[in-house]
Amino acid sequence: MDIAIVSAHELTPDTPAIARELGRGHRVTVYTRSKVQGDGVEHVPAGPDMELSESDLLPYISDFSDGLRRRWREHRPDIIHAYSWSSGLAAIAGSEGLGVPVTQTFHSHYDDNRSAAPVRRLECAIGRRARAVIAACADEESELIRMGVPRRNISVVPHGVDIERFRRQGPAFPRGERPRLLHVGHVGADWAVHALRAVPEAELVIAGGDDQSVERLRALAGEHGVADRVEMLGMVPHTAMPKLMRSADLVLSLPPTVPTGTAALEAMACGIPVIASAAGAHLDSVVDGVTGFLTRPDRPLEIAHRIRRLLGDATLRTAIGYAAADRARSRYSVERISMELLRVYEKTCA
């Protein structure tokens, strides 16, 4: 099978690993405007040579789809898989007249800045136009049905984790004597800062965020009197995340909406207990009390209670870590996710 993966905006963390896995038995090409190096990756120029949000990318979608059309006229794929609504627009336009089925994943479906009516209408149109729509979790499946996507066209295939890179054994970044909490991403980190007030023995490391969000969280930590126990790392390369996660006692992931739950999955694969917001993909991946804890993100005292319980019980922490790693390997490995995607592709092409 000749598989075309389209990612106009940015590649999700698991995309290269899944493309490699699919490539073991099929021809896989990833088309992106990002200048990402790698076998099977084709750079399609569109707009300025800089990272753009999906909304800012909209004026250049026609350039991107024209580039796809030229390539696909020369080498027609058997199936196209578009990640994100901007990629879906480009894939549908670029494949016009070729008779190639398009599958769609709205990998950032819950982002707040995408609640605007025009984008919502685009998503609904893309979802109905695509031959198949792949939801990352049961929560997203329900949302897609509310959008008007026929239930028969929806398949639930979660995002995967590269278990060769994210694993229990391996190097970790150095750390001090305090118990270390790690929050991945700046969204939801406010609640981790709030909870830290009730865990006076611990330190909090926050990975992710631009300069503005870093300064905002720094100011919040100062207001709560915990600035000396909060370290802001800003953007961290994804290649460094396994070492960073293995340096932590607990990983927190507390965004209010969770389209993919990648951070929690990667922490689980590293055998680190997770305290995650009870939303979206976390509801599928984190088994409450077994592979981590689920909680309302706006309840800092409850979060602090979970943190203290885990920090105070090394046996429980170890047991949850092993269970989390086992679940990540058995359910969310890129090998299994690739097989599930392939079944969707084969069904769509039949």
N, C-alpha and C positions, 0 to 999 in steps of 0.2 A: 504494500500500500504506500502511496506517495502522500505524505501528510504535510500540510502547510499550517504552521502556527503563526498567527498574526498578533503582534503586541506593539501597537503604535505608541502607547504612552510609556510604559516601562515593563521590564520583565519581572514577574513575580519570583520570589526566592527559589521556588521549586521548579520553575520552567526549564532551566538548563538541564537539571538532573533528569526530569521526566523526558525531555527531548532525547537525551543520551540513551535512556532506557528503551524508549520506543525505537530508537535508531538501531538497536541490536538486530531487529528483524525487518525494519521498514526504512524507507527514505524519509527523513524528517528535515524540513527547512524552517527556521525561525526567521520571520521577517519583522524587522524593527527599525525605527528611526534612531534608536540609541546606537552609539558606536561601541557595541559589545563584541569582544573578540571571542572566537570559538568556532569549532567545526560545525557546519550546517547553519551558521548565522549569516543572514544577508542584510546589510545596511541599506535601507531605502530612504534617501534624503527627502526631507519635507520640512520646510520652515527653517528658522534659525538654528544654528548648531549649539543648542542649550536645552536644558531640561525645562519642559513646559507642563503645566497642569492640563488636564483633559479639556477644560473649557478654553484655555489659551491655545490649545492645539487645533480646535475646530476650524479656523480659517485655512489650515494647511492640510486638512483631511483629503481634499481633492488631489493635491500633489502626491500624497502618500498612496491613494488608491490608483492614480495613474501609473505610479511606479510598480505597484502590484500587478496591474493589468498587463503592462509590457512583459513582465517576467512570466506571468501565467499564460500569456499567449504563446510564448516560446516553449514553456514546459508546464503543461496542465496538471495540477495535482488531482488526487482522487477525492480528497476532503480538506476542508479548511476549518480551522479552529481559531476563533477570534476571542482574545481576552480583553475585556473592557468595552464600553459602549463606543468609544472612538474607534477602536479596532474593528468593531462590528460594522460601523458605517463604511469604513474603508474596504473591508472584506466583501461586503455585499456589492458595493459599487465596482470594485476591481474584478469580481467574478461574473459580472453581468454578461449573459449570453454564453457562458462556458458550460452551464449545466452542472456545476460542481456544488454539492451540498455544503452549506455553512453551518457549523455548530458554534454556539455562543456561550461564553462565560462572563458574567458581570462580576469580576473579582473584587471590585470596590463598590459593590451595590449599596452598601449602607452608609457611605460617606455623607456627612451632613451637607457639604457643599453641592451635592448632587440632588438635593430635594427640590431644586428649582423646576417649575412646570415645564419649560422647554426641554430640559434634559429628560425629565420623566416621560414626556411624550415620545422622545427619540427611543428611549429604552423599550417602551411598550411596542413601538413599531418594529424595532430590531428583534425583540423577543418573538413577535408573531411571524416575522419574515424568516427567521432562522429555521432550519430543518429540525434542529435539536437545541435545547438550552440546558446547560449543565449547571446545576446548583451546588454550592459548596457544603450546604448543610440543610437539614429539614426546615429550619426557620426560613431560609432563603427560598426553598421550594414553595412554602406557603405564600410568601410575598410575591413570587412570580405568578402564582395562580391568581392572586388578587389583581395583578397587573393585566390579566387577560391572556397569559400564555397558556395554551391548552395543556392540561395535565399530562396527556399522552406524549407530549414532546419534551417533557422534563425528565432528566436523569440526575440523581444525586451522586456526585463523585467529589469527595472532599479533597482539599489540597494536601499534598504529601510532604514528607520531610526526608532529606537525604541522610539516612541513618549511618552512612559511612563517615560523614563529616560530623554529624551531631550524634555522639555516643558517650557512654559513661566514661570510658577510658580515654585519656588524652591529656595534653598540657592545659594548664589553667593560668590565668593572670595572677600575679602576686596580690596579696591582700593583707590587711592588718589583723589585729586580734578580735575586733568586734564581729559579731554575726553580721553577715552581709545579705541585704535584700537587694534584688535587682528588678527594676521596672523597665520593661522594654517598650519604647515608644513614649512620646510625651503626652499623648491623649490618655486621660485617666490617671496620669501621674499625680495630679492634684490630690486625689484620695489617698495615694500612698504616702504623700507628705503629711496629710492630716493624721493618718494612722500612726506614723512614726512617733508622734507626740506621746503615744501610749506604750511605746516599746523603747524605753530610754537606753537600753543596752546595745541597740542595733544601729547600723549605718545603712543608708539608702543610696544606691547608685542608679541613676536614671540615664538610659541610653536612648538617643534619638531627639529630634527636634531641631528647628532652626534657631538662629540667634535670638529672635523675639520670644519664642516659647521658653528657651533656656533662661533668659532674663526674668521672665514672668514667674517661672518655678523657683528661681533663686530668691526672688522677692517674697514669694509665698513661704518658703522655708524660713526666711528671716522673720516674717510676721509670727510664725508659730514657734520660734525659738529653737529650731533644729538645724539651722544653716551649717553648723559645725559638723553635722552628721550626714549631710547630703552632698553627694558629688555628681555634678552634671558633666556628662561626657559629650553631649551633642551627638552629631551623626557618627555612627560607628560602622565601619565596613562590615558587610555581611560575613566576609571571610574570618573576621575576628570574633564573631558571636559565639562559636563553640567554646573558645577559651574563656570568654567573659562569663558565659553561663556556668561553666564548671567552677568558676571562682566564687559562686554565690551559694548560700545555704538555701535560699528560697527565691523563686522568680515570681513576680507579680505581673499580671496583665489585666488592667482594670478599665479598658475603654467601654463606653456605654453601648456601642454597637460593634459587632465582631463578624465581619464578612468571611474571613478565612481562618483566624485563630492560629496563624503561623508561629508567632512567638511562643505560645503555650506548647504547641507541638514540638518545637525545637528544644525547649527546656525539658519536656517529658522525655524526649529521646536521649538527652544528656543525663537522665536519672535525677533531675532536680525537681523537688515538689513544687507544684504550682498553686497559687491562689489567684483565681480568675473570675472575671465578671460573669454572672449567670446570664449570658446573652449569646445569640447567634451560634457560631461554630463551636464555642466553648461548651454549649449544652450537649453537643454530640461527642466531643473529644475528651473532656475531663469528666471522669466518673467521680462524683462528689464523695469524699471520704476514702476513696480507693487510690486514685491516681493524682489526687489534688483536692482542693476545696473550691466550690463555687459560692459566690457571694454577691450581694447587691453592691455595686461599686460606690454608691453614695452613702454607705454605712461604715465610716472609718473605725468606729469602735468594734464592730463585728470583724472587720478585716484585722484589726490589731489583736483581737482575741484568737483568731486563727493563727496569726503569726506567732504569738506567744506559745500557743499549744504546740506548734511544730518545733519551734526553737528549744522548747523545754523537754522534748521527748525525742531523743536521738534514734530510738528504736522505731518509733512511728515514722520519723522522717526517712529513715533508710528503707522501711517497708514500702512507703508510698513512692519513693524514688525508683525502686526496682519494678513496682507495678506499672509506674508511668512509662519507664523505658520499654517494658515488655509490650504495653499497649501501642506505643508509637511504632515499634518494629513490626508487630503483627497486623495492625490495621492501617497504618499511615505511611508505610515505606513507599518510596517512589516506584518500586517494582510492582507492588500491588495496585497502586493508583494508576500506573501506566496500563496495566492489564484491564482495569475497569474502563479507562478512557478508550482503549482499543475496542472493547465490546460495544461502546456507544458508537464509535466510528463505523464499525462493521454493520451494526443495525441500521444506522442512518444511510449507509451506501446500498443496503440491500434493496 
